[in-house]
Amino acid sequence: MAYEQKENSGVLFTNDKKDKPSSPDYKGNANIGGKTYWVSGWKKTGKKGTFLSLALTEKQDRQQQDSGF
């Protein structure tokens, strides 16, 4: 049986292929409102300690950018 991600949930994994300092520390995906998003996370340190900064990009949008549309 294949894994099916539940709506309004996501996963993050350590980015083993981090090739430059600005690359995300974590990568994964999320299902929000029936749409699938790429999730990128960076470990940062602030006045209150360590936290994760996240960016979400709709998978369809990113595929169009990669193909030059």
Secondary structure, 3 states (H helix, E strand, C coil): CCCCCCCCEEEEEECCCCCCCCCCCEEEEEEECCEEEEEEEEEEEECCEEEEEEEEEEHHHHHHHHCCC
